[in-house]
Amino acid sequence: MRVLVIEDDDDIRLGVVRTLRADGFAVDDAADVAAADLAVSVNDYDVVVADRMLPDGDALELVAERRRGGWTVPVLFLTARDAVADRVAGFEVGGDDYLVKPFAMDELVVRVRALARRAGRDAPSAIRVAGVEIDRARAEVRRDGVLLPLTSKERGILELLADRAGTVVSRAELIEHCWDEAHDPMSNVVDVHVSSLRRKLGDPQPITTVRGAGFLLDPDR
């Protein structure tokens, strides 16, 4: 899953980014409304975590404008403004959740995952295909009942391939969903992670390389 964190306090922003990345998310960040607006214009996010008051405006207005244009990405407002009127305003413009500072990082992670599930962007919570069972709630993957020691990135790749089982997923799509803007577009990082994932899945190998197109998880393997 890919998340955008909008926060002008460097310590809070970097702390949230580190925590979410450590939990397996691909994370981009922005420190003001202008940068956030550009990010949501060019990237497909699963969840946005947004501070309210930013140097160049209120993220509330950004969300309201995007909602009017049909934008449906779940938004968690992260702010020190804890008055009931502030929380109501956030929900009225299309916010999905509200977390008041100071907050526990563990709670933030749980809320971000819950937003993605409720929006249906990572549904269903469990996938079974080609002898592979992916339990998103527990972040566990098994093949034929055996727990596999996958990294968070390998699990993210496998989830996307499983969601699209029987359909070719391009390298660009894998990068878009599983990596953030910090990734080097000239590297062979996708191939390295897919190769490692294949070794851990074992035979019969369910992931096929489609030359010049991408990768496919074969539901009949």
Secondary structure in CASP SS format (residue, H / E / C, confidence):
PFRMAT SS
TARGET T0000
AUTHOR 0000-0000-0000
METHOD secondary structure of the structure
MODEL  1
M C 1.00
R E 1.00
V E 1.00
L E 1.00
V E 1.00
I E 1.00
E C 1.00
D C 1.00
D C 1.00
D H 1.00
D H 1.00
I H 1.00
R H 1.00
L H 1.00
G H 1.00
V H 1.00
V H 1.00
R H 1.00
T H 1.00
L H 1.00
R H 1.00
A H 1.00
D C 1.00
G C 1.00
F C 1.00
A E 1.00
V E 1.00
D E 1.00
D E 1.00
A E 1.00
A C 1.00
D C 1.00
V H 1.00
A H 1.00
A H 1.00
A H 1.00
D H 1.00
L H 1.00
A H 1.00
V H 1.00
S H 1.00
V H 1.00
N C 1.00
D C 1.00
Y C 1.00
D C 1.00
V E 1.00
V E 1.00
V E 1.00
A E 1.00
D C 1.00
R C 1.00
M E 1.00
L E 1.00
P C 1.00
D C 1.00
G E 1.00
D E 1.00
A H 1.00
L H 1.00
E H 1.00
L H 1.00
V H 1.00
A H 1.00
E H 1.00
R H 1.00
R H 1.00
R H 1.00
G C 1.00
G C 1.00
W C 1.00
T C 1.00
V C 1.00
P C 1.00
V E 1.00
L E 1.00
F E 1.00
L E 1.00
T E 1.00
A C 1.00
R C 1.00
D C 1.00
A C 1.00
V H 1.00
A H 1.00
D H 1.00
R H 1.00
V H 1.00
A H 1.00
G H 1.00
F H 1.00
E H 1.00
V C 1.00
G C 1.00
G C 1.00
D C 1.00
D E 1.00
Y E 1.00
L E 1.00
V E 1.00
K C 1.00
P C 1.00
F C 1.00
A C 1.00
M H 1.00
D H 1.00
E H 1.00
L H 1.00
V H 1.00
V H 1.00
R H 1.00
V H 1.00
R H 1.00
A H 1.00
L H 1.00
A H 1.00
R H 1.00
R H 1.00
A C 1.00
G C 1.00
R C 1.00
D C 1.00
A C 1.00
P C 1.00
S C 1.00
A E 1.00
I E 1.00
R E 1.00
V E 1.00
A C 1.00
G C 1.00
V E 1.00
E E 1.00
I E 1.00
D E 1.00
R C 1.00
A C 1.00
R C 1.00
A C 1.00
E E 1.00
V E 1.00
R E 1.00
R E 1.00
D C 1.00
G C 1.00
V E 1.00
L E 1.00
L C 1.00
P C 1.00
L C 1.00
T C 1.00
S H 1.00
K H 1.00
E H 1.00
R H 1.00
G H 1.00
I H 1.00
L H 1.00
E H 1.00
L H 1.00
L H 1.00
A H 1.00
D H 1.00
R C 1.00
A C 1.00
G C 1.00
T C 1.00
V C 1.00
V E 1.00
S C 1.00
R H 1.00
A H 1.00
E H 1.00
L H 1.00
I H 1.00
E H 1.00
H H 1.00
C H 1.00
W C 1.00
D C 1.00
E C 1.00
A C 1.00
H C 1.00
D C 1.00
P C 1.00
M C 1.00
S C 1.00
N C 1.00
V H 1.00
V H 1.00
D H 1.00
V H 1.00
H H 1.00
V H 1.00
S H 1.00
S H 1.00
L H 1.00
R H 1.00
R H 1.00
K H 1.00
L H 1.00
G C 1.00
D C 1.00
P C 1.00
Q C 1.00
P C 1.00
I E 1.00
T E 1.00
T E 1.00
V E 1.00
R C 1.00
G C 1.00
A C 1.00
G E 1.00
F E 1.00
L E 1.00
L E 1.00
D C 1.00
P C 1.00
D C 1.00
R C 1.00
END
